[in-house]
Amino acid sequence: MTQFDDKIEAVKNYLIGLQDDICAQLAAEDGTKDFIVDSWEREGEEGAMGLTGGGRSRVLEAGGVIEKGGVNFSHVRGKTLPASATAHRPELAGRSFQALGVSLVIHPKNPYIPTSHANVRLFMAEKPGEEPVWWFGGGFDLTPYYPFDEDVKHWHQTSKQACELFGEEIYPKYKQWCDEYFFLKHRNETRGVGGLFYDDLNDWDFDTCFAFMRSVGDHFIKAYRPIVAKRKSMDYGEREREFQLYRRGRYAEFNLVFDRGTLFGLQTGGRTESILMSMPPLASWKYDYHPDPGTPEAKLYDYLTPRDWLNE
């Protein structure tokens, strides 16, 4: 094994353990169901950029708390980087690649529990006779329907804690990147209340970048599980459910129009079931809907713009 083979193996082992830990904690919070395990392998296919590799999708549906949750691990190789991966790095066009990561989206049943997303990943672009070019990416973000200040502040405080060992400038930098990335331009609103987002991370040496990835991955469940525990027993009715489904439509719009991970998976001919497991089980669209002023539904729109949550 080469030096980088050892490093990739270490990243892979961490990611599989992270997937198991997150699933165990969320299943315990749900209390009625566990995540099923769907392991998969694939060989290169014509027209699919020679994609090989495999992964393990873990999905929980129709639980007591989680209506649909997916936590996916994958490690794939391809002959050529797709356009979505070289848009910001045109010099890498034509290289083969490896990509491994964990990506998850949790859609709770209760409208008072926010939807959450997290992703941590490593990319490696390779060319014979040259050192591989590697970078890390990931983050996590929160999409409430009926937001609570204490939940949002807890989320961002935990986000900040994930970054503290790596420099005081890291949290505000990656918080801003998250606000800018998870933005629906055609709606002129953020997808939720943000969190962290980073990509193309190779500013430090490999081991430090890997340590940052682990910190982000480990802090997701610390940020999310207390919110689930606090809100899962709140009473709700048809009104709250209808608004939740309407706002889930925004989530679907972002994932299908803007999300780079979705585009990467589809452009490489990836496994469709795993790529689209982030979609909500139910969603709705209403023509020109606007909540009445002063209602709990109208309150959400005050949160869909970047704010300094820890200093307000």
Disulfide bonds with the S-S distance in Angstrom:
none
